[in-house]
Amino acid sequence: MSKIKKLYYSIGEVSQICDIEAHVLRYWETIFDTLKPTKNRAGKRMYTEADIKVIMELKVLIKDEKYSTAGAKKALNTRDKSSQPLKKEPLPLDVSRDLREVKIFLESLLQRI
């Protein structure tokens, strides 16, 4: 069954897709200029696929490659200027989303045991 892509995702959905807590996403918004989700009339954040891609890149830099936020900011700025991809390419968004759903399913099975 194919999934329909959404135009916008809530912070809760992005948190699940990227496996990053919502407070971390809000914190990263204050640091990284490339991460600026729009807000609806109620003030709720609305993330696009492009925002999620930036978050996944930040996750690779900060969580996997152990960059500080200052180092990640510099790496993103350098990459943007040179158009070079990161050393470790993040998984495609749909693959990442599917893996996260499998993880949630397996965790729920584990709790039943």
N, C-alpha and C positions, 0 to 999 in steps of 0.2 A: 504494500500500500504506500503510495507516495504522499509526502507531506506537502501541504500548501505553505509556501513562504509567506510570512507576515511582513508588513511594512514597518511595524513598530513592535517592540518588545518592552514589557515592564521590567523594573529593576529586579523583581523576584524571578522572572523568567530568565533574565540574563545571568543572575546569580546561579541558577541551576544549570544553565547551558555551559557556563564557563567554570563552574565549581569554584566560585569566588564569593565570599560573603558580601552582602549589600553594603555594609559600612566601609569595606575596602574599596568598592566601586565608587562610593561617594567621595572617599578620601582621594582616590586617584584623579577624580574630576578636578580637584583643587590644585593638583600638581601638574598634570599633563594637559597642555593646550589642545592636543589632538583629540582629547576625549571630552566632548561637550554635547551630551544628549540634549535634545530639545525637551521642553516641558509643555504639557497641555494646559488648558485653562485652569484646571484644578491644581496645577503645580507638580503633577506626577511626571517623572522622567519617562521619555519615550526613546528607546535605543533603536538604532537602525542596524542592518547587517554590517555596515562600515564601522559603526561603533564597536560591535562585537568583535570584529576583526582586530581592531586596535587593542581591545581588552585581551584578546588571546595572545597578541604579540607582547604586550606588557607582562602577561602571565609567564611566557617563555623567558623573558629577560629577568624578571624579578624572582619568580619561584624556581625555575629550572636552572638558569644560568647564574643565579645569586647576585644579580646587580642590585645596587642600592637604587632608591628612586631617582637620585641625582644622576647616577650612572645610566639608568634606563632612559631618562630624559635626554641625556647626551647621545646615547645610542640611537634613539628614535630620530633626533634632529640630524644626526650624521647620515642615517639611512635615508631620510626624506630628501636631503640635499644631493646624495649620490645615487638615489633610486636603487640602492643595493638591498636585496632581501636580508633578513636576519640569518645568522649562521644556521640556526635550526628553524626550519619552516614550521609554523603551527599547522595542525591538522585542518583540513577543510571544515568549514562551519557545520555542514550537515553531518559529517563523520563525527565530529566532536559532540554534537547534539545527540546522535544515536548512541555513542559510547556512554554518555552521561545517563541516558535513559536506561541502558543495560545495567549500569552500575547501581542505579536506584532500585531497579527490579531485583537484582541479586542481593542487595542489602536487605530488601524486604523479605526475600526468601530466607536469608540467614537468620533474621529475627524470629521466624516461625519455627526454626529448628530448636 
